[in-house]
Amino acid sequence: MVESSPNSVQFLTAEESADVDAALLSSSEKFLTRLTISSARVLQQIAKDQSVRIEDLTAKQIIDWFEKDSKLRREQGIEAAFLKW
């Protein structure tokens, strides 16, 4: 889970995490479920930044977005980037 700050996104809420924990899934399935929920949040941001629907995103657009976010983090610091890790 990402810590909240004014410019950060919470990728998995405490309630969602509890729901995953309560699910009748193996540990690896729970991990994949958490990853999928978090990935959906990232894809929502990418789609918003690209002004397209999530289902219309291409692999190239996703790669370009990650490169741009990484460059922001390197050049302007972690707070300038969307991803804070």
Biopython code that builds the backbone (N, CA, C, O; Angstrom):
import numpy as np
from Bio.PDB.StructureBuilder import StructureBuilder

atoms = [
    (1, "MET", "N", (0.840, -1.167, 0.000)),
    (1, "MET", "CA", (0.000, 0.000, 0.000)),
    (1, "MET", "C", (0.889, 1.235, 0.000)),
    (1, "MET", "O", (1.929, 1.255, 0.659)),
    (2, "VAL", "N", (0.494, 2.237, -0.717)),
    (2, "VAL", "CA", (1.239, 3.482, -0.790)),
    (2, "VAL", "C", (0.721, 4.417, 0.287)),
    (2, "VAL", "O", (-0.490, 4.535, 0.472)),
    (3, "GLU", "N", (1.621, 5.085, 1.002)),
    (3, "GLU", "CA", (1.205, 6.032, 2.019)),
    (3, "GLU", "C", (0.519, 7.216, 1.384)),
    (3, "GLU", "O", (0.882, 7.644, 0.288)),
    (4, "SER", "N", (-0.493, 7.755, 2.089)),
    (4, "SER", "CA", (-1.221, 8.903, 1.561)),
    (4, "SER", "C", (-0.473, 10.190, 1.829)),
    (4, "SER", "O", (0.042, 10.416, 2.924)),
    (5, "SER", "N", (-0.425, 11.009, 0.832)),
    (5, "SER", "CA", (0.044, 12.375, 0.941)),
    (5, "SER", "C", (-0.821, 13.159, -0.026)),
    (5, "SER", "O", (-1.553, 12.551, -0.808)),
    (6, "PRO", "N", (-0.769, 14.476, -0.009)),
    (6, "PRO", "CA", (-1.659, 15.238, -0.872)),
    (6, "PRO", "C", (-1.607, 14.845, -2.342)),
    (6, "PRO", "O", (-2.622, 14.950, -3.030)),
    (7, "ASN", "N", (-0.464, 14.398, -2.846)),
    (7, "ASN", "CA", (-0.336, 14.090, -4.265)),
    (7, "ASN", "C", (-0.128, 12.610, -4.550)),
    (7, "ASN", "O", (0.374, 12.257, -5.617)),
    (8, "SER", "N", (-0.505, 11.731, -3.613)),
    (8, "SER", "CA", (-0.290, 10.307, -3.863)),
    (8, "SER", "C", (-1.616, 9.577, -3.970)),
    (8, "SER", "O", (-2.652, 10.049, -3.503)),
    (9, "VAL", "N", (-1.554, 8.433, -4.586)),
    (9, "VAL", "CA", (-2.718, 7.585, -4.775)),
    (9, "VAL", "C", (-2.569, 6.381, -3.879)),
    (9, "VAL", "O", (-1.476, 5.830, -3.751)),
    (10, "GLN", "N", (-3.646, 5.969, -3.261)),
    (10, "GLN", "CA", (-3.624, 4.754, -2.468)),
    (10, "GLN", "C", (-3.982, 3.614, -3.417)),
    (10, "GLN", "O", (-5.092, 3.561, -3.945)),
    (11, "PHE", "N", (-3.052, 2.721, -3.624)),
    (11, "PHE", "CA", (-3.241, 1.660, -4.601)),
    (11, "PHE", "C", (-4.102, 0.523, -4.086)),
    (11, "PHE", "O", (-4.714, -0.193, -4.879)),
    (12, "LEU", "N", (-4.162, 0.344, -2.785)),
    (12, "LEU", "CA", (-4.983, -0.687, -2.184)),
    (12, "LEU", "C", (-5.437, -0.163, -0.827)),
    (12, "LEU", "O", (-4.611, 0.083, 0.052)),
    (13, "THR", "N", (-6.743, 0.009, -0.653)),
    (13, "THR", "CA", (-7.255, 0.527, 0.614)),
    (13, "THR", "C", (-7.198, -0.555, 1.681)),
    (13, "THR", "O", (-7.060, -1.740, 1.378)),
    (14, "ALA", "N", (-7.304, -0.135, 2.919)),
    (14, "ALA", "CA", (-7.315, -1.089, 4.032)),
    (14, "ALA", "C", (-8.506, -2.039, 3.890)),
    (14, "ALA", "O", (-8.386, -3.231, 4.172)),
    (15, "GLU", "N", (-9.633, -1.523, 3.460)),
    (15, "GLU", "CA", (-10.824, -2.362, 3.276)),
    (15, "GLU", "C", (-10.612, -3.383, 2.158)),
    (15, "GLU", "O", (-10.983, -4.549, 2.294)),
    (16, "GLU", "N", (-10.020, -2.940, 1.066)),
    (16, "GLU", "CA", (-9.733, -3.868, -0.034)),
    (16, "GLU", "C", (-8.742, -4.948, 0.407)),
    (16, "GLU", "O", (-8.906, -6.122, 0.075)),
    (17, "SER", "N", (-7.733, -4.548, 1.142)),
    (17, "SER", "CA", (-6.758, -5.504, 1.636)),
    (17, "SER", "C", (-7.425, -6.529, 2.552)),
    (17, "SER", "O", (-7.129, -7.722, 2.474)),
    (18, "ALA", "N", (-8.315, -6.067, 3.411)),
    (18, "ALA", "CA", (-9.047, -6.973, 4.301)),
    (18, "ALA", "C", (-9.936, -7.917, 3.491)),
    (18, "ALA", "O", (-10.048, -9.099, 3.817)),
    (19, "ASP", "N", (-10.565, -7.397, 2.441)),
    (19, "ASP", "CA", (-11.398, -8.239, 1.577)),
    (19, "ASP", "C", (-10.558, -9.327, 0.911)),
    (19, "ASP", "O", (-10.985, -10.478, 0.819)),
    (20, "VAL", "N", (-9.369, -8.962, 0.451)),
    (20, "VAL", "CA", (-8.483, -9.948, -0.167)),
    (20, "VAL", "C", (-8.069, -10.983, 0.874)),
    (20, "VAL", "O", (-8.068, -12.181, 0.593)),
    (21, "ASP", "N", (-7.718, -10.526, 2.075)),
    (21, "ASP", "CA", (-7.318, -11.453, 3.139)),
    (21, "ASP", "C", (-8.436, -12.440, 3.463)),
    (21, "ASP", "O", (-8.170, -13.606, 3.755)),
    (22, "ALA", "N", (-9.688, -11.978, 3.415)),
    (22, "ALA", "CA", (-10.830, -12.824, 3.759)),
    (22, "ALA", "C", (-11.214, -13.786, 2.630)),
    (22, "ALA", "O", (-11.943, -14.753, 2.854)),
    (23, "ALA", "N", (-10.729, -13.520, 1.436)),
    (23, "ALA", "CA", (-11.074, -14.355, 0.286)),
    (23, "ALA", "C", (-10.479, -15.752, 0.437)),
    (23, "ALA", "O", (-9.414, -15.934, 1.027)),
    (24, "LEU", "N", (-11.181, -16.715, -0.101)),
    (24, "LEU", "CA", (-10.713, -18.102, -0.049)),
    (24, "LEU", "C", (-9.739, -18.344, -1.195)),
    (24, "LEU", "O", (-10.046, -19.028, -2.171)),
    (25, "LEU", "N", (-8.557, -17.760, -1.042)),
    (25, "LEU", "CA", (-7.511, -17.831, -2.063)),
    (25, "LEU", "C", (-6.204, -18.262, -1.425)),
    (25, "LEU", "O", (-5.992, -18.071, -0.228)),
    (26, "SER", "N", (-5.335, -18.840, -2.228)),
    (26, "SER", "CA", (-3.989, -19.179, -1.747)),
    (26, "SER", "C", (-3.187, -17.888, -1.590)),
    (26, "SER", "O", (-3.610, -16.829, -2.053)),
    (27, "SER", "N", (-2.060, -17.979, -0.953)),
    (27, "SER", "CA", (-1.201, -16.800, -0.770)),
    (27, "SER", "C", (-0.800, -16.191, -2.103)),
    (27, "SER", "O", (-0.827, -14.970, -2.256)),
    (28, "SER", "N", (-0.430, -17.022, -3.066)),
    (28, "SER", "CA", (-0.024, -16.486, -4.372)),
    (28, "SER", "C", (-1.208, -15.855, -5.095)),
    (28, "SER", "O", (-1.039, -14.860, -5.800)),
    (29, "GLU", "N", (-2.396, -16.414, -4.931)),
    (29, "GLU", "CA", (-3.586, -15.822, -5.550)),
    (29, "GLU", "C", (-3.932, -14.479, -4.889)),
    (29, "GLU", "O", (-4.363, -13.545, -5.565)),
    (30, "LYS", "N", (-3.745, -14.390, -3.593)),
    (30, "LYS", "CA", (-3.992, -13.122, -2.888)),
    (30, "LYS", "C", (-3.011, -12.057, -3.361)),
    (30, "LYS", "O", (-3.390, -10.906, -3.580)),
    (31, "PHE", "N", (-1.752, -12.444, -3.517)),
    (31, "PHE", "CA", (-0.753, -11.507, -4.027)),
    (31, "PHE", "C", (-1.158, -11.006, -5.410)),
    (31, "PHE", "O", (-1.132, -9.803, -5.669)),
    (32, "LEU", "N", (-1.527, -11.919, -6.292)),
    (32, "LEU", "CA", (-1.923, -11.540, -7.651)),
    (32, "LEU", "C", (-3.166, -10.662, -7.639)),
    (32, "LEU", "O", (-3.278, -9.744, -8.451)),
    (33, "THR", "N", (-4.098, -10.926, -6.737)),
    (33, "THR", "CA", (-5.300, -10.094, -6.615)),
    (33, "THR", "C", (-4.930, -8.675, -6.196)),
    (33, "THR", "O", (-5.430, -7.708, -6.772)),
    (34, "ARG", "N", (-4.059, -8.544, -5.197)),
    (34, "ARG", "CA", (-3.611, -7.209, -4.762)),
    (34, "ARG", "C", (-2.889, -6.481, -5.907)),
    (34, "ARG", "O", (-3.105, -5.290, -6.132)),
    (35, "LEU", "N", (-2.046, -7.206, -6.611)),
    (35, "LEU", "CA", (-1.314, -6.626, -7.735)),
    (35, "LEU", "C", (-2.277, -6.160, -8.823)),
    (35, "LEU", "O", (-2.077, -5.099, -9.415)),
    (36, "THR", "N", (-3.303, -6.934, -9.085)),
    (36, "THR", "CA", (-4.274, -6.587, -10.121)),
    (36, "THR", "C", (-5.072, -5.348, -9.745)),
    (36, "THR", "O", (-5.293, -4.475, -10.584)),
    (37, "ILE", "N", (-5.503, -5.264, -8.506)),
    (37, "ILE", "CA", (-6.243, -4.075, -8.047)),
    (37, "ILE", "C", (-5.348, -2.842, -8.155)),
    (37, "ILE", "O", (-5.781, -1.798, -8.643)),
    (38, "SER", "N", (-4.118, -2.962, -7.706)),
    (38, "SER", "CA", (-3.180, -1.840, -7.782)),
    (38, "SER", "C", (-2.885, -1.466, -9.233)),
    (38, "SER", "O", (-2.809, -0.283, -9.565)),
    (39, "SER", "N", (-2.723, -2.449, -10.081)),
    (39, "SER", "CA", (-2.464, -2.200, -11.503)),
    (39, "SER", "C", (-3.625, -1.468, -12.155)),
    (39, "SER", "O", (-3.420, -0.605, -13.009)),
    (40, "ALA", "N", (-4.834, -1.807, -11.759)),
    (40, "ALA", "CA", (-6.009, -1.121, -12.304)),
    (40, "ALA", "C", (-5.941, 0.372, -11.985)),
    (40, "ALA", "O", (-6.308, 1.204, -12.815)),
    (41, "ARG", "N", (-5.473, 0.711, -10.784)),
    (41, "ARG", "CA", (-5.349, 2.128, -10.408)),
    (41, "ARG", "C", (-4.303, 2.836, -11.272)),
    (41, "ARG", "O", (-4.502, 3.977, -11.690)),
    (42, "VAL", "N", (-3.202, 2.158, -11.531)),
    (42, "VAL", "CA", (-2.161, 2.745, -12.382)),
    (42, "VAL", "C", (-2.697, 2.919, -13.799)),
    (42, "VAL", "O", (-2.481, 3.960, -14.419)),
    (43, "LEU", "N", (-3.388, 1.916, -14.312)),
    (43, "LEU", "CA", (-3.949, 2.008, -15.666)),
    (43, "LEU", "C", (-4.976, 3.135, -15.767)),
    (43, "LEU", "O", (-5.063, 3.798, -16.801)),
    (44, "GLN", "N", (-5.752, 3.360, -14.706)),
    (44, "GLN", "CA", (-6.694, 4.484, -14.700)),
    (44, "GLN", "C", (-5.946, 5.805, -14.867)),
    (44, "GLN", "O", (-6.378, 6.678, -15.620)),
    (45, "GLN", "N", (-4.829, 5.947, -14.166)),
    (45, "GLN", "CA", (-4.042, 7.178, -14.264)),
    (45, "GLN", "C", (-3.429, 7.331, -15.652)),
    (45, "GLN", "O", (-3.445, 8.418, -16.229)),
    (46, "ILE", "N", (-2.891, 6.243, -16.181)),
    (46, "ILE", "CA", (-2.291, 6.293, -17.520)),
    (46, "ILE", "C", (-3.345, 6.698, -18.545)),
    (46, "ILE", "O", (-3.096, 7.554, -19.393)),
    (47, "ALA", "N", (-4.522, 6.082, -18.464)),
    (47, "ALA", "CA", (-5.606, 6.404, -19.400)),
    (47, "ALA", "C", (-6.007, 7.867, -19.271)),
    (47, "ALA", "O", (-6.236, 8.542, -20.275)),
    (48, "LYS", "N", (-6.093, 8.353, -18.057)),
    (48, "LYS", "CA", (-6.431, 9.765, -17.826)),
    (48, "LYS", "C", (-5.370, 10.674, -18.453)),
    (48, "LYS", "O", (-5.703, 11.632, -19.151)),
    (49, "ASP", "N", (-4.097, 10.373, -18.203)),
    (49, "ASP", "CA", (-3.006, 11.185, -18.747)),
    (49, "ASP", "C", (-2.959, 11.142, -20.274)),
    (49, "ASP", "O", (-2.570, 12.121, -20.912)),
    (50, "GLN", "N", (-3.354, 10.011, -20.861)),
    (50, "GLN", "CA", (-3.330, 9.846, -22.318)),
    (50, "GLN", "C", (-4.654, 10.271, -22.969)),
    (50, "GLN", "O", (-4.772, 10.287, -24.195)),
    (51, "SER", "N", (-5.644, 10.613, -22.140)),
    (51, "SER", "CA", (-6.986, 11.000, -22.616)),
    (51, "SER", "C", (-7.625, 9.910, -23.473)),
    (51, "SER", "O", (-8.203, 10.178, -24.526)),
    (52, "VAL", "N", (-7.505, 8.673, -22.991)),
    (52, "VAL", "CA", (-8.135, 7.532, -23.659)),
    (52, "VAL", "C", (-8.817, 6.656, -22.611)),
    (52, "VAL", "O", (-8.564, 6.787, -21.414)),
    (53, "ARG", "N", (-9.677, 5.771, -23.077)),
    (53, "ARG", "CA", (-10.283, 4.796, -22.182)),
    (53, "ARG", "C", (-9.245, 3.722, -21.876)),
    (53, "ARG", "O", (-8.368, 3.444, -22.694)),
    (54, "ILE", "N", (-9.348, 3.126, -20.704)),
    (54, "ILE", "CA", (-8.391, 2.084, -20.314)),
    (54, "ILE", "C", (-8.317, 0.995, -21.380)),
    (54, "ILE", "O", (-7.231, 0.541, -21.739)),
    (55, "GLU", "N", (-9.455, 0.588, -21.874)),
    (55, "GLU", "CA", (-9.462, -0.516, -22.845)),
    (55, "GLU", "C", (-8.818, -0.139, -24.172)),
    (55, "GLU", "O", (-8.512, -1.015, -24.982)),
    (56, "ASP", "N", (-8.609, 1.159, -24.405)),
    (56, "ASP", "CA", (-7.973, 1.609, -25.641)),
    (56, "ASP", "C", (-6.464, 1.827, -25.499)),
    (56, "ASP", "O", (-5.787, 2.133, -26.480)),
    (57, "LEU", "N", (-5.940, 1.672, -24.288)),
    (57, "LEU", "CA", (-4.498, 1.838, -24.086)),
    (57, "LEU", "C", (-3.731, 0.769, -24.849)),
    (57, "LEU", "O", (-4.140, -0.390, -24.915)),
    (58, "THR", "N", (-2.624, 1.183, -25.414)),
    (58, "THR", "CA", (-1.741, 0.231, -26.086)),
    (58, "THR", "C", (-0.530, -0.035, -25.193)),
    (58, "THR", "O", (-0.239, 0.733, -24.276)),
    (59, "ALA", "N", (0.161, -1.118, -25.472)),
    (59, "ALA", "CA", (1.384, -1.419, -24.726)),
    (59, "ALA", "C", (2.378, -0.275, -24.871)),
    (59, "ALA", "O", (3.061, 0.072, -23.907)),
    (60, "LYS", "N", (2.469, 0.307, -26.040)),
    (60, "LYS", "CA", (3.395, 1.421, -26.292)),
    (60, "LYS", "C", (3.049, 2.621, -25.410)),
    (60, "LYS", "O", (3.947, 3.248, -24.848)),
    (61, "GLN", "N", (1.775, 2.944, -25.284)),
    (61, "GLN", "CA", (1.367, 4.072, -24.435)),
    (61, "GLN", "C", (1.730, 3.808, -22.975)),
    (61, "GLN", "O", (2.167, 4.715, -22.266)),
    (62, "ILE", "N", (1.549, 2.578, -22.534)),
    (62, "ILE", "CA", (1.871, 2.223, -21.153)),
    (62, "ILE", "C", (3.375, 2.330, -20.917)),
    (62, "ILE", "O", (3.813, 2.890, -19.913)),
    (63, "ILE", "N", (4.155, 1.795, -21.838)),
    (63, "ILE", "CA", (5.617, 1.874, -21.727)),
    (63, "ILE", "C", (6.070, 3.335, -21.724)),
    (63, "ILE", "O", (6.895, 3.728, -20.899)),
    (64, "ASP", "N", (5.535, 4.133, -22.641)),
    (64, "ASP", "CA", (5.899, 5.555, -22.711)),
    (64, "ASP", "C", (5.571, 6.273, -21.409)),
    (64, "ASP", "O", (6.352, 7.100, -20.939)),
    (65, "TRP", "N", (4.414, 5.957, -20.825)),
    (65, "TRP", "CA", (4.003, 6.599, -19.577)),
    (65, "TRP", "C", (4.979, 6.246, -18.459)),
    (65, "TRP", "O", (5.381, 7.117, -17.687)),
    (66, "PHE", "N", (5.360, 4.973, -18.369)),
    (66, "PHE", "CA", (6.315, 4.560, -17.330)),
    (66, "PHE", "C", (7.661, 5.242, -17.531)),
    (66, "PHE", "O", (8.292, 5.654, -16.557)),
    (67, "GLU", "N", (8.108, 5.368, -18.770)),
    (67, "GLU", "CA", (9.364, 6.075, -19.041)),
    (67, "GLU", "C", (9.272, 7.536, -18.606)),
    (67, "GLU", "O", (10.208, 8.070, -18.009)),
    (68, "LYS", "N", (8.158, 8.174, -18.901)),
    (68, "LYS", "CA", (7.962, 9.581, -18.528)),
    (68, "LYS", "C", (7.941, 9.731, -17.004)),
    (68, "LYS", "O", (8.569, 10.640, -16.461)),
    (69, "ASP", "N", (7.226, 8.846, -16.319)),
    (69, "ASP", "CA", (7.143, 8.922, -14.861)),
    (69, "ASP", "C", (8.506, 8.668, -14.225)),
    (69, "ASP", "O", (8.876, 9.323, -13.250)),
    (70, "SER", "N", (9.241, 7.722, -14.778)),
    (70, "SER", "CA", (10.584, 7.422, -14.284)),
    (70, "SER", "C", (11.519, 8.615, -14.475)),
    (70, "SER", "O", (12.316, 8.941, -13.596)),
    (71, "LYS", "N", (11.409, 9.255, -15.627)),
    (71, "LYS", "CA", (12.241, 10.433, -15.914)),
    (71, "LYS", "C", (11.912, 11.564, -14.936)),
    (71, "LYS", "O", (12.818, 12.230, -14.435)),
    (72, "LEU", "N", (10.631, 11.781, -14.664)),
    (72, "LEU", "CA", (10.238, 12.805, -13.681)),
    (72, "LEU", "C", (10.865, 12.525, -12.326)),
    (72, "LEU", "O", (11.397, 13.427, -11.678)),
    (73, "ARG", "N", (10.800, 11.267, -11.901)),
    (73, "ARG", "CA", (11.359, 10.886, -10.600)),
    (73, "ARG", "C", (12.857, 11.136, -10.555)),
    (73, "ARG", "O", (13.370, 11.645, -9.558)),
    (74, "ARG", "N", (13.570, 10.781, -11.633)),
    (74, "ARG", "CA", (15.027, 10.980, -11.677)),
    (74, "ARG", "C", (15.392, 12.461, -11.707)),
    (74, "ARG", "O", (16.313, 12.889, -11.011)),
    (75, "GLU", "N", (14.680, 13.235, -12.503)),
    (75, "GLU", "CA", (15.060, 14.631, -12.726)),
    (75, "GLU", "C", (14.491, 15.607, -11.696)),
    (75, "GLU", "O", (15.125, 16.612, -11.373)),
    (76, "GLN", "N", (13.284, 15.309, -11.175)),
    (76, "GLN", "CA", (12.627, 16.268, -10.293)),
    (76, "GLN", "C", (12.372, 15.738, -8.885)),
    (76, "GLN", "O", (11.885, 16.466, -8.020)),
    (77, "GLY", "N", (12.700, 14.478, -8.662)),
    (77, "GLY", "CA", (12.492, 13.893, -7.344)),
    (77, "GLY", "C", (11.219, 13.067, -7.282)),
    (77, "GLY", "O", (10.337, 13.170, -8.134)),
    (78, "ILE", "N", (11.156, 12.253, -6.256)),
    (78, "ILE", "CA", (10.067, 11.282, -6.121)),
    (78, "ILE", "C", (8.691, 11.940, -6.048)),
    (78, "ILE", "O", (7.712, 11.374, -6.534)),
    (79, "GLU", "N", (8.606, 13.109, -5.457)),
    (79, "GLU", "CA", (7.308, 13.763, -5.310)),
    (79, "GLU", "C", (6.727, 14.225, -6.657)),
    (79, "GLU", "O", (5.517, 14.422, -6.766)),
    (80, "ALA", "N", (7.561, 14.396, -7.661)),
    (80, "ALA", "CA", (7.075, 14.828, -8.977)),
    (80, "ALA", "C", (6.462, 13.669, -9.770)),
    (80, "ALA", "O", (5.687, 13.884, -10.702)),
    (81, "ALA", "N", (6.812, 12.460, -9.395)),
    (81, "ALA", "CA", (6.347, 11.277, -10.114)),
    (81, "ALA", "C", (5.021, 10.779, -9.553)),
    (81, "ALA", "O", (4.671, 11.069, -8.409)),
    (82, "PHE", "N", (4.296, 10.037, -10.360)),
    (82, "PHE", "CA", (3.059, 9.404, -9.896)),
    (82, "PHE", "C", (3.397, 8.222, -9.003)),
    (82, "PHE", "O", (2.828, 8.078, -7.921)),
    (83, "LEU", "N", (4.315, 7.378, -9.446)),
    (83, "LEU", "CA", (4.717, 6.218, -8.663)),
    (83, "LEU", "C", (5.766, 6.646, -7.650)),
    (83, "LEU", "O", (6.770, 7.254, -8.021)),
    (84, "LYS", "N", (5.551, 6.341, -6.395)),
    (84, "LYS", "CA", (6.404, 6.854, -5.316)),
    (84, "LYS", "C", (7.386, 5.812, -4.801)),
    (84, "LYS", "O", (7.860, 5.940, -3.672)),
    (85, "TRP", "N", (7.707, 4.796, -5.576)),
    (85, "TRP", "CA", (8.684, 3.811, -5.105)),
    (85, "TRP", "C", (9.899, 3.796, -5.967)),
    (85, "TRP", "O", (10.825, 3.025, -5.716)),
]
sb = StructureBuilder()
sb.init_structure("model")
sb.init_model(0)
sb.init_chain("A")
sb.init_seg("    ")
for serial, (resi, resn, name, xyz) in enumerate(atoms, 1):
    if name == "N":
        sb.init_residue(resn, " ", resi, " ")
    sb.init_atom(name, np.array(xyz, "f"), 0.0, 1.0, " ", f" {name:<3s}", serial, name[0])
structure = sb.get_structure()
